[in-house]
């Protein structure tokens, strides 16, 4: 079952305008900037009145509760384990390079593909992630990368779940990453084990994102064994 709580990165700019009601338009712009440029918590949006910040923190909660954060020995890989509403858990991985950073994000809690080599697949499927749960993974990772003087230039949908089994929501997240975070479509990659309807749907989408197909075998007989969806 999907998360029914509206979180801060679930809302569109129009949603936000409706949520804020009669406040001046520039307040909507300030909140949007806080989310997508400052990447800060509402309490830190100091250009907003304190009462409004408190209201927004209450009405637009975070989608992600940090369970653990693990850093590799040389410090160039950071793995986050998040708990979502309802108790499901997903992972995000931030990979830091000398001049840039890449974020690997999850699109589902669990996975229904049942690939024999994959621990996530063996655990089974729990639910799809929302746009807000997907986008906030990038927001948090981008904030951490900035603290380490790195710029997130690439996002890959290669974490938990099969992105094309949640294609509609994944695509809305892609549009948000492209339009509001300013990421180049060429630097966004969706990985799939081979969901053909989803692949065909991507050919109809307007942004030229990258598609990665995980083969795992050079012949159908072995791939049938490793990847049941084959």
Order of alpha helices (4+ residues) and beta strands (2+ residues): alpha-alpha-alpha-beta-beta-beta-beta-beta-alpha-beta-alpha-beta-alpha-beta-alpha-beta-alpha
